[in-house]
Amino acid sequence: EVAGLLAAALAFGGVKQILRSVDTVLAILPSPHADLMNTPPHRLQRRLVDFRHRYVTGAEVGDLLAGARRVIRAHGSLGACFGQMIAEDDETVVPALTRFVAALRAEAALPKNYLLPAPERGSACKRWFMYLRWMVREDAVDPGGWPGVAAAKLVYPLDTHMHRIARRLELTRRNTADLRAALEVTAAFRRVAPADPVRYDFCLTRLGIRNDTDPEAFFAACGKAKRRRSGVGPS
């Protein structure tokens, strides 16, 4: 969960740069949980003094990790903390995420929200929802580790690329990839897979990443399937 938090926090910019930045920090914490808990924050800050990921400094990453360390000390794990924030009648993880971000920000004392975007501001919070997907789901794609959170409550990690795909599939009409759009896309997939609405996230995002896919053929096939179900046009 510590490595995942770091990777999600830095998941903006080019993929090569993201991997390089995450590797740089994990080289300082080769056993992420144990090393974080056994390294005083001031020593971690010294080791990160030359780190920079786009506009994020090593001091900010050090503050984030120090905040995570305090949360883990107080709750036993980040997952346990998040689990305490979620209510049984919450339809999605959004209310719990709002409380979790507030708790982590308070412990991290971060002056900016680059690393800890806040759902209450309407952001799609793509990195947060990606992190929760990693930690809650458990299969060949996502490692799991937080069994106390139901996959049914997860929200789609919506970036501009996935937003374009969702609009092509008519899952949302919103022009902006914001939280409302992410919730609309999630609701559409929940009708298909109520217990695991984000299960299609990984394969759909491959359409624009892998060069052996044919997105237009995929969209055409989806259009034909929709017409068959509605009884409109040729099958």
Rosetta constraint file for C-alpha pairs under 8 A:
AtomPair CA 1 CA 5 HARMONIC 6.01 0.50
AtomPair CA 1 CA 33 HARMONIC 7.94 0.50
AtomPair CA 1 CA 78 HARMONIC 7.02 0.50
AtomPair CA 1 CA 79 HARMONIC 7.62 0.50
AtomPair CA 1 CA 135 HARMONIC 6.97 0.50
AtomPair CA 1 CA 145 HARMONIC 7.57 0.50
AtomPair CA 2 CA 6 HARMONIC 6.32 0.50
AtomPair CA 2 CA 32 HARMONIC 6.00 0.50
AtomPair CA 2 CA 33 HARMONIC 6.02 0.50
AtomPair CA 2 CA 68 HARMONIC 7.79 0.50
AtomPair CA 3 CA 7 HARMONIC 6.12 0.50
AtomPair CA 3 CA 26 HARMONIC 7.42 0.50
AtomPair CA 3 CA 32 HARMONIC 6.06 0.50
AtomPair CA 3 CA 33 HARMONIC 7.99 0.50
AtomPair CA 4 CA 8 HARMONIC 5.97 0.50
AtomPair CA 4 CA 131 HARMONIC 6.43 0.50
AtomPair CA 4 CA 134 HARMONIC 7.60 0.50
AtomPair CA 4 CA 135 HARMONIC 7.91 0.50
AtomPair CA 5 CA 9 HARMONIC 6.02 0.50
AtomPair CA 5 CA 131 HARMONIC 6.63 0.50
AtomPair CA 6 CA 10 HARMONIC 6.32 0.50
AtomPair CA 6 CA 22 HARMONIC 6.94 0.50
AtomPair CA 6 CA 65 HARMONIC 7.94 0.50
AtomPair CA 7 CA 11 HARMONIC 6.01 0.50
AtomPair CA 7 CA 18 HARMONIC 7.83 0.50
AtomPair CA 7 CA 22 HARMONIC 5.90 0.50
AtomPair CA 8 CA 127 HARMONIC 5.24 0.50
AtomPair CA 8 CA 128 HARMONIC 6.79 0.50
AtomPair CA 8 CA 130 HARMONIC 7.05 0.50
AtomPair CA 8 CA 131 HARMONIC 5.74 0.50
AtomPair CA 9 CA 115 HARMONIC 5.16 0.50
AtomPair CA 9 CA 116 HARMONIC 7.23 0.50
AtomPair CA 9 CA 127 HARMONIC 6.55 0.50
AtomPair CA 9 CA 128 HARMONIC 7.81 0.50
AtomPair CA 10 CA 18 HARMONIC 6.27 0.50
AtomPair CA 10 CA 21 HARMONIC 7.56 0.50
AtomPair CA 10 CA 22 HARMONIC 7.14 0.50
AtomPair CA 10 CA 53 HARMONIC 7.41 0.50
AtomPair CA 10 CA 115 HARMONIC 7.23 0.50
AtomPair CA 11 CA 15 HARMONIC 7.89 0.50
AtomPair CA 11 CA 18 HARMONIC 5.91 0.50
AtomPair CA 11 CA 127 HARMONIC 6.64 0.50
AtomPair CA 12 CA 18 HARMONIC 6.83 0.50
AtomPair CA 13 CA 17 HARMONIC 6.85 0.50
AtomPair CA 13 CA 18 HARMONIC 6.64 0.50
AtomPair CA 13 CA 54 HARMONIC 7.62 0.50
AtomPair CA 14 CA 18 HARMONIC 6.19 0.50
AtomPair CA 15 CA 19 HARMONIC 6.17 0.50
AtomPair CA 16 CA 20 HARMONIC 6.10 0.50
AtomPair CA 17 CA 21 HARMONIC 6.07 0.50
AtomPair CA 17 CA 53 HARMONIC 7.77 0.50
AtomPair CA 18 CA 22 HARMONIC 6.11 0.50
AtomPair CA 18 CA 53 HARMONIC 7.80 0.50
AtomPair CA 19 CA 23 HARMONIC 5.99 0.50
AtomPair CA 20 CA 24 HARMONIC 6.14 0.50
AtomPair CA 21 CA 25 HARMONIC 6.52 0.50
AtomPair CA 21 CA 52 HARMONIC 7.80 0.50
AtomPair CA 21 CA 53 HARMONIC 6.32 0.50
AtomPair CA 22 CA 26 HARMONIC 6.10 0.50
AtomPair CA 23 CA 27 HARMONIC 5.95 0.50
AtomPair CA 24 CA 28 HARMONIC 7.05 0.50
AtomPair CA 25 CA 29 HARMONIC 6.62 0.50
AtomPair CA 25 CA 48 HARMONIC 7.60 0.50
AtomPair CA 26 CA 30 HARMONIC 5.40 0.50
AtomPair CA 26 CA 31 HARMONIC 7.99 0.50
AtomPair CA 26 CA 32 HARMONIC 6.88 0.50
AtomPair CA 28 CA 47 HARMONIC 7.35 0.50
AtomPair CA 29 CA 33 HARMONIC 7.93 0.50
AtomPair CA 29 CA 35 HARMONIC 5.36 0.50
AtomPair CA 29 CA 36 HARMONIC 6.55 0.50
AtomPair CA 30 CA 35 HARMONIC 7.10 0.50
AtomPair CA 31 CA 35 HARMONIC 5.50 0.50
AtomPair CA 31 CA 36 HARMONIC 7.99 0.50
AtomPair CA 32 CA 36 HARMONIC 5.82 0.50
AtomPair CA 33 CA 37 HARMONIC 6.18 0.50
AtomPair CA 34 CA 38 HARMONIC 6.11 0.50
AtomPair CA 35 CA 39 HARMONIC 5.87 0.50
AtomPair CA 36 CA 40 HARMONIC 7.93 0.50
AtomPair CA 36 CA 65 HARMONIC 7.49 0.50
AtomPair CA 36 CA 69 HARMONIC 6.64 0.50
AtomPair CA 37 CA 69 HARMONIC 6.11 0.50
AtomPair CA 39 CA 43 HARMONIC 6.59 0.50
AtomPair CA 39 CA 44 HARMONIC 6.45 0.50
AtomPair CA 40 CA 44 HARMONIC 6.43 0.50
AtomPair CA 41 CA 45 HARMONIC 6.12 0.50
AtomPair CA 41 CA 62 HARMONIC 7.10 0.50
AtomPair CA 41 CA 63 HARMONIC 7.91 0.50
AtomPair CA 41 CA 66 HARMONIC 5.63 0.50
AtomPair CA 42 CA 46 HARMONIC 6.39 0.50
AtomPair CA 43 CA 47 HARMONIC 6.46 0.50
AtomPair CA 44 CA 48 HARMONIC 6.34 0.50
AtomPair CA 44 CA 62 HARMONIC 6.36 0.50
AtomPair CA 45 CA 49 HARMONIC 6.08 0.50
AtomPair CA 45 CA 58 HARMONIC 7.10 0.50
AtomPair CA 45 CA 59 HARMONIC 6.06 0.50
AtomPair CA 45 CA 62 HARMONIC 5.31 0.50
AtomPair CA 45 CA 63 HARMONIC 7.95 0.50
AtomPair CA 48 CA 58 HARMONIC 4.77 0.50
AtomPair CA 48 CA 59 HARMONIC 6.78 0.50
AtomPair CA 48 CA 61 HARMONIC 7.89 0.50
AtomPair CA 48 CA 62 HARMONIC 6.89 0.50
AtomPair CA 49 CA 58 HARMONIC 5.44 0.50
AtomPair CA 49 CA 59 HARMONIC 6.58 0.50
AtomPair CA 50 CA 58 HARMONIC 6.50 0.50
AtomPair CA 51 CA 57 HARMONIC 6.10 0.50
AtomPair CA 51 CA 58 HARMONIC 4.57 0.50
AtomPair CA 52 CA 56 HARMONIC 5.73 0.50
AtomPair CA 52 CA 57 HARMONIC 4.63 0.50
AtomPair CA 52 CA 58 HARMONIC 5.69 0.50
AtomPair CA 53 CA 57 HARMONIC 6.50 0.50
AtomPair CA 56 CA 60 HARMONIC 6.51 0.50
AtomPair CA 56 CA 61 HARMONIC 7.43 0.50
AtomPair CA 56 CA 114 HARMONIC 7.62 0.50
AtomPair CA 57 CA 61 HARMONIC 6.56 0.50
AtomPair CA 58 CA 62 HARMONIC 5.97 0.50
AtomPair CA 59 CA 63 HARMONIC 6.15 0.50
AtomPair CA 60 CA 64 HARMONIC 6.23 0.50
AtomPair CA 60 CA 110 HARMONIC 6.67 0.50
AtomPair CA 61 CA 65 HARMONIC 6.23 0.50
AtomPair CA 61 CA 115 HARMONIC 7.99 0.50
AtomPair CA 62 CA 66 HARMONIC 6.00 0.50
AtomPair CA 63 CA 67 HARMONIC 6.08 0.50
AtomPair CA 63 CA 108 HARMONIC 5.10 0.50
AtomPair CA 63 CA 109 HARMONIC 6.77 0.50
AtomPair CA 63 CA 110 HARMONIC 6.35 0.50
AtomPair CA 64 CA 68 HARMONIC 6.25 0.50
AtomPair CA 64 CA 104 HARMONIC 7.96 0.50
AtomPair CA 64 CA 105 HARMONIC 7.86 0.50
AtomPair CA 64 CA 108 HARMONIC 5.18 0.50
AtomPair CA 64 CA 110 HARMONIC 7.08 0.50
AtomPair CA 64 CA 115 HARMONIC 7.65 0.50
AtomPair CA 65 CA 69 HARMONIC 6.08 0.50
AtomPair CA 65 CA 108 HARMONIC 7.41 0.50
AtomPair CA 66 CA 70 HARMONIC 6.36 0.50
AtomPair CA 66 CA 107 HARMONIC 7.64 0.50
AtomPair CA 66 CA 108 HARMONIC 6.04 0.50
AtomPair CA 67 CA 71 HARMONIC 6.27 0.50
AtomPair CA 67 CA 104 HARMONIC 5.89 0.50
AtomPair CA 67 CA 105 HARMONIC 7.12 0.50
AtomPair CA 67 CA 106 HARMONIC 7.66 0.50
AtomPair CA 67 CA 107 HARMONIC 4.46 0.50
AtomPair CA 67 CA 108 HARMONIC 3.70 0.50
AtomPair CA 67 CA 109 HARMONIC 7.42 0.50
AtomPair CA 68 CA 72 HARMONIC 6.11 0.50
AtomPair CA 68 CA 78 HARMONIC 7.23 0.50
AtomPair CA 68 CA 104 HARMONIC 6.56 0.50
AtomPair CA 68 CA 107 HARMONIC 7.45 0.50
AtomPair CA 68 CA 108 HARMONIC 7.16 0.50
AtomPair CA 69 CA 73 HARMONIC 6.18 0.50
AtomPair CA 70 CA 74 HARMONIC 6.20 0.50
AtomPair CA 70 CA 107 HARMONIC 6.46 0.50
AtomPair CA 71 CA 75 HARMONIC 6.01 0.50
AtomPair CA 71 CA 76 HARMONIC 7.69 0.50
AtomPair CA 71 CA 77 HARMONIC 7.14 0.50
AtomPair CA 71 CA 78 HARMONIC 6.58 0.50
AtomPair CA 71 CA 81 HARMONIC 7.28 0.50
AtomPair CA 71 CA 103 HARMONIC 7.90 0.50
AtomPair CA 71 CA 104 HARMONIC 6.83 0.50
AtomPair CA 71 CA 107 HARMONIC 7.04 0.50
AtomPair CA 72 CA 76 HARMONIC 4.81 0.50
AtomPair CA 72 CA 77 HARMONIC 4.36 0.50
AtomPair CA 72 CA 78 HARMONIC 5.65 0.50
AtomPair CA 72 CA 81 HARMONIC 7.76 0.50
AtomPair CA 73 CA 77 HARMONIC 7.35 0.50
AtomPair CA 75 CA 80 HARMONIC 6.08 0.50
AtomPair CA 75 CA 81 HARMONIC 5.53 0.50
AtomPair CA 76 CA 80 HARMONIC 6.46 0.50
AtomPair CA 76 CA 81 HARMONIC 7.69 0.50
AtomPair CA 77 CA 81 HARMONIC 6.41 0.50
AtomPair CA 78 CA 82 HARMONIC 6.22 0.50
AtomPair CA 79 CA 83 HARMONIC 5.97 0.50
AtomPair CA 79 CA 145 HARMONIC 7.85 0.50
AtomPair CA 79 CA 146 HARMONIC 5.53 0.50
AtomPair CA 79 CA 148 HARMONIC 7.93 0.50
AtomPair CA 80 CA 84 HARMONIC 6.31 0.50
AtomPair CA 80 CA 146 HARMONIC 7.88 0.50
AtomPair CA 80 CA 148 HARMONIC 7.96 0.50
AtomPair CA 81 CA 85 HARMONIC 6.63 0.50
AtomPair CA 81 CA 100 HARMONIC 7.36 0.50
AtomPair CA 82 CA 86 HARMONIC 6.68 0.50
AtomPair CA 82 CA 96 HARMONIC 6.77 0.50
AtomPair CA 82 CA 97 HARMONIC 7.42 0.50
AtomPair CA 82 CA 100 HARMONIC 5.95 0.50
AtomPair CA 83 CA 148 HARMONIC 5.96 0.50
AtomPair CA 83 CA 149 HARMONIC 6.34 0.50
AtomPair CA 85 CA 95 HARMONIC 7.99 0.50
AtomPair CA 85 CA 96 HARMONIC 4.81 0.50
AtomPair CA 85 CA 97 HARMONIC 7.66 0.50
AtomPair CA 85 CA 99 HARMONIC 6.42 0.50
AtomPair CA 85 CA 100 HARMONIC 6.61 0.50
AtomPair CA 86 CA 90 HARMONIC 6.91 0.50
AtomPair CA 86 CA 93 HARMONIC 6.94 0.50
AtomPair CA 86 CA 95 HARMONIC 7.14 0.50
AtomPair CA 86 CA 96 HARMONIC 4.65 0.50
AtomPair CA 86 CA 149 HARMONIC 7.86 0.50
AtomPair CA 87 CA 96 HARMONIC 7.51 0.50
AtomPair CA 90 CA 95 HARMONIC 7.19 0.50
AtomPair CA 90 CA 153 HARMONIC 7.66 0.50
AtomPair CA 91 CA 153 HARMONIC 5.94 0.50
AtomPair CA 92 CA 152 HARMONIC 7.61 0.50
AtomPair CA 92 CA 153 HARMONIC 4.07 0.50
AtomPair CA 92 CA 154 HARMONIC 5.94 0.50
AtomPair CA 92 CA 155 HARMONIC 6.76 0.50
AtomPair CA 93 CA 97 HARMONIC 5.91 0.50
AtomPair CA 93 CA 153 HARMONIC 5.41 0.50
AtomPair CA 93 CA 154 HARMONIC 5.82 0.50
AtomPair CA 93 CA 155 HARMONIC 7.04 0.50
AtomPair CA 94 CA 98 HARMONIC 6.14 0.50
AtomPair CA 94 CA 119 HARMONIC 6.98 0.50
AtomPair CA 94 CA 155 HARMONIC 7.90 0.50
AtomPair CA 95 CA 99 HARMONIC 6.54 0.50
AtomPair CA 96 CA 100 HARMONIC 5.99 0.50
AtomPair CA 97 CA 101 HARMONIC 5.92 0.50
AtomPair CA 97 CA 119 HARMONIC 7.33 0.50
AtomPair CA 98 CA 102 HARMONIC 6.31 0.50
AtomPair CA 98 CA 118 HARMONIC 6.53 0.50
AtomPair CA 98 CA 119 HARMONIC 5.80 0.50
AtomPair CA 98 CA 120 HARMONIC 6.66 0.50
AtomPair CA 99 CA 103 HARMONIC 6.23 0.50
AtomPair CA 100 CA 104 HARMONIC 6.12 0.50
AtomPair CA 101 CA 105 HARMONIC 5.86 0.50
AtomPair CA 101 CA 116 HARMONIC 6.59 0.50
AtomPair CA 101 CA 117 HARMONIC 7.79 0.50
AtomPair CA 101 CA 118 HARMONIC 6.66 0.50
AtomPair CA 102 CA 106 HARMONIC 6.08 0.50
AtomPair CA 103 CA 107 HARMONIC 6.39 0.50
AtomPair CA 104 CA 108 HARMONIC 5.96 0.50
AtomPair CA 105 CA 109 HARMONIC 5.76 0.50
AtomPair CA 105 CA 110 HARMONIC 6.15 0.50
AtomPair CA 105 CA 116 HARMONIC 7.06 0.50
AtomPair CA 106 CA 110 HARMONIC 7.80 0.50
AtomPair CA 112 CA 116 HARMONIC 7.98 0.50
AtomPair CA 113 CA 117 HARMONIC 5.15 0.50
AtomPair CA 113 CA 118 HARMONIC 7.31 0.50
AtomPair CA 117 CA 123 HARMONIC 7.18 0.50
AtomPair CA 117 CA 125 HARMONIC 6.22 0.50
AtomPair CA 117 CA 128 HARMONIC 7.89 0.50
AtomPair CA 118 CA 122 HARMONIC 7.68 0.50
AtomPair CA 118 CA 123 HARMONIC 6.85 0.50
AtomPair CA 118 CA 125 HARMONIC 7.25 0.50
AtomPair CA 119 CA 123 HARMONIC 5.61 0.50
AtomPair CA 119 CA 124 HARMONIC 7.20 0.50
AtomPair CA 119 CA 125 HARMONIC 6.36 0.50
AtomPair CA 119 CA 179 HARMONIC 7.37 0.50
AtomPair CA 122 CA 178 HARMONIC 6.22 0.50
AtomPair CA 122 CA 179 HARMONIC 5.27 0.50
AtomPair CA 122 CA 180 HARMONIC 7.36 0.50
AtomPair CA 123 CA 178 HARMONIC 5.24 0.50
AtomPair CA 123 CA 179 HARMONIC 5.29 0.50
AtomPair CA 124 CA 157 HARMONIC 7.38 0.50
AtomPair CA 124 CA 158 HARMONIC 6.24 0.50
AtomPair CA 124 CA 159 HARMONIC 7.57 0.50
AtomPair CA 124 CA 177 HARMONIC 6.36 0.50
AtomPair CA 124 CA 178 HARMONIC 4.24 0.50
AtomPair CA 124 CA 179 HARMONIC 3.96 0.50
AtomPair CA 124 CA 180 HARMONIC 7.54 0.50
AtomPair CA 124 CA 181 HARMONIC 7.67 0.50
AtomPair CA 124 CA 182 HARMONIC 6.26 0.50
AtomPair CA 125 CA 129 HARMONIC 6.27 0.50
AtomPair CA 125 CA 157 HARMONIC 7.13 0.50
AtomPair CA 125 CA 158 HARMONIC 7.72 0.50
AtomPair CA 125 CA 178 HARMONIC 8.00 0.50
AtomPair CA 125 CA 179 HARMONIC 7.10 0.50
AtomPair CA 126 CA 130 HARMONIC 6.01 0.50
AtomPair CA 126 CA 156 HARMONIC 7.59 0.50
AtomPair CA 126 CA 157 HARMONIC 4.24 0.50
AtomPair CA 126 CA 158 HARMONIC 5.23 0.50
AtomPair CA 126 CA 159 HARMONIC 6.09 0.50
AtomPair CA 127 CA 131 HARMONIC 6.12 0.50
AtomPair CA 127 CA 157 HARMONIC 6.75 0.50
AtomPair CA 128 CA 132 HARMONIC 6.26 0.50
AtomPair CA 128 CA 157 HARMONIC 7.60 0.50
AtomPair CA 129 CA 133 HARMONIC 6.07 0.50
AtomPair CA 129 CA 154 HARMONIC 7.24 0.50
AtomPair CA 129 CA 155 HARMONIC 6.08 0.50
AtomPair CA 129 CA 156 HARMONIC 6.43 0.50
AtomPair CA 129 CA 157 HARMONIC 4.93 0.50
AtomPair CA 130 CA 134 HARMONIC 6.30 0.50
AtomPair CA 130 CA 156 HARMONIC 7.65 0.50
AtomPair CA 130 CA 157 HARMONIC 5.23 0.50
AtomPair CA 131 CA 135 HARMONIC 6.28 0.50
AtomPair CA 132 CA 136 HARMONIC 5.79 0.50
AtomPair CA 132 CA 154 HARMONIC 7.23 0.50
AtomPair CA 133 CA 137 HARMONIC 5.66 0.50
AtomPair CA 133 CA 142 HARMONIC 6.98 0.50
AtomPair CA 133 CA 151 HARMONIC 7.87 0.50
AtomPair CA 133 CA 154 HARMONIC 6.82 0.50
AtomPair CA 133 CA 198 HARMONIC 7.62 0.50
AtomPair CA 134 CA 138 HARMONIC 7.60 0.50
AtomPair CA 134 CA 142 HARMONIC 4.72 0.50
AtomPair CA 134 CA 143 HARMONIC 5.93 0.50
AtomPair CA 134 CA 144 HARMONIC 5.85 0.50
AtomPair CA 135 CA 142 HARMONIC 7.11 0.50
AtomPair CA 135 CA 143 HARMONIC 6.47 0.50
AtomPair CA 135 CA 144 HARMONIC 4.30 0.50
AtomPair CA 135 CA 145 HARMONIC 5.37 0.50
AtomPair CA 135 CA 146 HARMONIC 5.56 0.50
AtomPair CA 136 CA 142 HARMONIC 7.95 0.50
AtomPair CA 136 CA 144 HARMONIC 4.93 0.50
AtomPair CA 136 CA 145 HARMONIC 6.41 0.50
AtomPair CA 136 CA 146 HARMONIC 5.15 0.50
AtomPair CA 136 CA 147 HARMONIC 6.42 0.50
AtomPair CA 136 CA 149 HARMONIC 6.25 0.50
AtomPair CA 136 CA 150 HARMONIC 7.13 0.50
AtomPair CA 136 CA 151 HARMONIC 6.13 0.50
AtomPair CA 137 CA 142 HARMONIC 5.67 0.50
AtomPair CA 137 CA 143 HARMONIC 6.88 0.50
AtomPair CA 137 CA 144 HARMONIC 4.99 0.50
AtomPair CA 137 CA 151 HARMONIC 6.14 0.50
AtomPair CA 138 CA 142 HARMONIC 5.06 0.50
AtomPair CA 138 CA 143 HARMONIC 5.03 0.50
AtomPair CA 138 CA 144 HARMONIC 4.28 0.50
AtomPair CA 138 CA 145 HARMONIC 7.64 0.50
AtomPair CA 139 CA 143 HARMONIC 6.43 0.50
AtomPair CA 139 CA 144 HARMONIC 7.58 0.50
AtomPair CA 141 CA 202 HARMONIC 7.74 0.50
AtomPair CA 149 CA 153 HARMONIC 7.74 0.50
AtomPair CA 150 CA 154 HARMONIC 7.49 0.50
AtomPair CA 151 CA 195 HARMONIC 6.36 0.50
AtomPair CA 151 CA 196 HARMONIC 5.28 0.50
AtomPair CA 151 CA 197 HARMONIC 7.59 0.50
AtomPair CA 152 CA 190 HARMONIC 7.78 0.50
AtomPair CA 152 CA 194 HARMONIC 6.15 0.50
AtomPair CA 152 CA 195 HARMONIC 4.42 0.50
AtomPair CA 152 CA 196 HARMONIC 4.88 0.50
AtomPair CA 152 CA 197 HARMONIC 6.24 0.50
AtomPair CA 154 CA 196 HARMONIC 7.66 0.50
AtomPair CA 154 CA 197 HARMONIC 7.11 0.50
AtomPair CA 154 CA 198 HARMONIC 6.71 0.50
AtomPair CA 155 CA 182 HARMONIC 6.77 0.50
AtomPair CA 155 CA 183 HARMONIC 6.51 0.50
AtomPair CA 155 CA 186 HARMONIC 5.69 0.50
AtomPair CA 155 CA 197 HARMONIC 7.67 0.50
AtomPair CA 155 CA 198 HARMONIC 6.71 0.50
AtomPair CA 156 CA 182 HARMONIC 5.67 0.50
AtomPair CA 156 CA 183 HARMONIC 7.27 0.50
AtomPair CA 156 CA 185 HARMONIC 6.92 0.50
AtomPair CA 156 CA 186 HARMONIC 5.59 0.50
AtomPair CA 156 CA 197 HARMONIC 7.92 0.50
AtomPair CA 156 CA 198 HARMONIC 5.72 0.50
AtomPair CA 156 CA 201 HARMONIC 7.07 0.50
AtomPair CA 157 CA 182 HARMONIC 7.10 0.50
AtomPair CA 157 CA 201 HARMONIC 7.70 0.50
AtomPair CA 158 CA 162 HARMONIC 5.66 0.50
AtomPair CA 158 CA 163 HARMONIC 6.00 0.50
AtomPair CA 158 CA 177 HARMONIC 6.48 0.50
AtomPair CA 158 CA 178 HARMONIC 7.72 0.50
AtomPair CA 158 CA 181 HARMONIC 7.96 0.50
AtomPair CA 158 CA 182 HARMONIC 5.68 0.50
AtomPair CA 159 CA 163 HARMONIC 5.92 0.50
AtomPair CA 159 CA 177 HARMONIC 6.33 0.50
AtomPair CA 160 CA 164 HARMONIC 6.27 0.50
AtomPair CA 160 CA 177 HARMONIC 6.02 0.50
AtomPair CA 161 CA 165 HARMONIC 6.59 0.50
AtomPair CA 161 CA 205 HARMONIC 7.53 0.50
AtomPair CA 161 CA 208 HARMONIC 7.48 0.50
AtomPair CA 162 CA 166 HARMONIC 6.08 0.50
AtomPair CA 162 CA 204 HARMONIC 7.63 0.50
AtomPair CA 162 CA 205 HARMONIC 6.22 0.50
AtomPair CA 163 CA 167 HARMONIC 6.18 0.50
AtomPair CA 163 CA 177 HARMONIC 5.81 0.50
AtomPair CA 163 CA 181 HARMONIC 7.95 0.50
AtomPair CA 164 CA 168 HARMONIC 6.24 0.50
AtomPair CA 165 CA 169 HARMONIC 6.25 0.50
AtomPair CA 165 CA 204 HARMONIC 7.86 0.50
AtomPair CA 166 CA 170 HARMONIC 6.08 0.50
AtomPair CA 166 CA 171 HARMONIC 5.16 0.50
AtomPair CA 166 CA 172 HARMONIC 6.22 0.50
AtomPair CA 166 CA 185 HARMONIC 6.79 0.50
AtomPair CA 167 CA 171 HARMONIC 5.84 0.50
AtomPair CA 167 CA 172 HARMONIC 5.45 0.50
AtomPair CA 167 CA 173 HARMONIC 6.11 0.50
AtomPair CA 167 CA 174 HARMONIC 7.88 0.50
AtomPair CA 168 CA 219 HARMONIC 7.26 0.50
AtomPair CA 169 CA 219 HARMONIC 7.11 0.50
AtomPair CA 169 CA 222 HARMONIC 7.51 0.50
AtomPair CA 171 CA 184 HARMONIC 6.90 0.50
AtomPair CA 171 CA 185 HARMONIC 5.34 0.50
AtomPair CA 171 CA 188 HARMONIC 6.03 0.50
AtomPair CA 172 CA 181 HARMONIC 6.24 0.50
AtomPair CA 172 CA 184 HARMONIC 5.94 0.50
AtomPair CA 172 CA 185 HARMONIC 6.01 0.50
AtomPair CA 173 CA 181 HARMONIC 7.92 0.50
AtomPair CA 174 CA 181 HARMONIC 5.93 0.50
AtomPair CA 176 CA 181 HARMONIC 7.11 0.50
AtomPair CA 177 CA 181 HARMONIC 5.79 0.50
AtomPair CA 177 CA 182 HARMONIC 7.01 0.50
AtomPair CA 178 CA 182 HARMONIC 6.34 0.50
AtomPair CA 179 CA 183 HARMONIC 6.17 0.50
AtomPair CA 180 CA 184 HARMONIC 6.23 0.50
AtomPair CA 181 CA 185 HARMONIC 6.20 0.50
AtomPair CA 182 CA 186 HARMONIC 6.10 0.50
AtomPair CA 183 CA 187 HARMONIC 6.04 0.50
AtomPair CA 184 CA 188 HARMONIC 6.28 0.50
AtomPair CA 185 CA 189 HARMONIC 6.42 0.50
AtomPair CA 186 CA 190 HARMONIC 5.98 0.50
AtomPair CA 186 CA 197 HARMONIC 6.23 0.50
AtomPair CA 186 CA 198 HARMONIC 7.03 0.50
AtomPair CA 187 CA 191 HARMONIC 6.59 0.50
AtomPair CA 187 CA 197 HARMONIC 7.81 0.50
AtomPair CA 188 CA 192 HARMONIC 7.23 0.50
AtomPair CA 189 CA 193 HARMONIC 6.06 0.50
AtomPair CA 189 CA 194 HARMONIC 7.51 0.50
AtomPair CA 189 CA 197 HARMONIC 5.07 0.50
AtomPair CA 189 CA 198 HARMONIC 7.19 0.50
AtomPair CA 190 CA 194 HARMONIC 4.34 0.50
AtomPair CA 190 CA 195 HARMONIC 7.39 0.50
AtomPair CA 190 CA 196 HARMONIC 7.17 0.50
AtomPair CA 190 CA 197 HARMONIC 4.63 0.50
AtomPair CA 191 CA 197 HARMONIC 7.96 0.50
AtomPair CA 192 CA 197 HARMONIC 7.34 0.50
AtomPair CA 193 CA 197 HARMONIC 5.08 0.50
AtomPair CA 193 CA 199 HARMONIC 7.98 0.50
AtomPair CA 200 CA 204 HARMONIC 6.08 0.50
AtomPair CA 201 CA 205 HARMONIC 6.18 0.50
AtomPair CA 202 CA 206 HARMONIC 6.52 0.50
AtomPair CA 203 CA 207 HARMONIC 7.25 0.50
AtomPair CA 205 CA 209 HARMONIC 6.79 0.50
AtomPair CA 206 CA 210 HARMONIC 5.54 0.50
AtomPair CA 206 CA 213 HARMONIC 7.90 0.50
AtomPair CA 207 CA 213 HARMONIC 5.84 0.50
AtomPair CA 207 CA 214 HARMONIC 7.11 0.50
AtomPair CA 207 CA 215 HARMONIC 5.71 0.50
AtomPair CA 208 CA 213 HARMONIC 7.91 0.50
AtomPair CA 208 CA 215 HARMONIC 7.43 0.50
AtomPair CA 214 CA 218 HARMONIC 6.42 0.50
AtomPair CA 215 CA 219 HARMONIC 6.23 0.50
AtomPair CA 216 CA 220 HARMONIC 6.09 0.50
AtomPair CA 217 CA 221 HARMONIC 6.14 0.50
AtomPair CA 218 CA 222 HARMONIC 6.25 0.50
AtomPair CA 219 CA 223 HARMONIC 6.17 0.50
AtomPair CA 220 CA 224 HARMONIC 6.31 0.50
AtomPair CA 221 CA 225 HARMONIC 6.21 0.50
AtomPair CA 222 CA 226 HARMONIC 6.16 0.50
AtomPair CA 223 CA 227 HARMONIC 6.26 0.50
AtomPair CA 224 CA 228 HARMONIC 6.22 0.50
AtomPair CA 224 CA 234 HARMONIC 7.86 0.50
AtomPair CA 224 CA 235 HARMONIC 6.50 0.50
AtomPair CA 225 CA 229 HARMONIC 6.31 0.50
AtomPair CA 225 CA 235 HARMONIC 7.70 0.50
AtomPair CA 226 CA 230 HARMONIC 6.27 0.50
AtomPair CA 227 CA 231 HARMONIC 5.80 0.50
AtomPair CA 227 CA 232 HARMONIC 4.98 0.50
AtomPair CA 227 CA 233 HARMONIC 6.09 0.50
AtomPair CA 227 CA 234 HARMONIC 7.54 0.50
AtomPair CA 227 CA 235 HARMONIC 7.09 0.50
AtomPair CA 228 CA 232 HARMONIC 6.42 0.50
AtomPair CA 228 CA 233 HARMONIC 7.43 0.50
AtomPair CA 228 CA 234 HARMONIC 7.45 0.50
AtomPair CA 228 CA 235 HARMONIC 5.42 0.50
